[in-house]
């Protein structure tokens, strides 16, 4: 009987050791999968940022190809400048940015209009006039821009 007890005890110890090794292997797999998940999660997040950043530019390119390009209040000043270089005249932007700040990179046309105390409809008319030729661009002054009040629309 003692021999049987010893045999069972050793068998249980061996099974426990085997179970312990198996648990360690499973834990290693879980750790590897967790690292892979977080790596993929970071990649997806980065791709999402790139997509959100690139989408407006792709929309502009598509509209340009379709010949339906118009300025919209939700566009950033940077996007508007990419469409037409004389947008800076409407917003009095020189290389230093809108009213001397760098906010024009992310500021929308609507926000810039509000910040400068201008009527959005008037600004949109001037901007879209740049595309259809109804806004006459005046020679730039020494600072590189012409105030909105100086722009002429037909």
Buried (B, 14 or more C-beta within 10 A) or exposed (E): EEEEEEEEEEEEEEEEEEEEEEEEEEEEEEEEEEEEEEEEEEEEEEEEEEEEEEEBEEBBEEBEEEEEBEBBBEBBBBBBBBBBEBBBBBBBBBEEBBEEEEBBEEBBBBBBBBBBEBEBEBBBBBBBBBEEEEBEBBEEEEEEBBEBEEBEEE
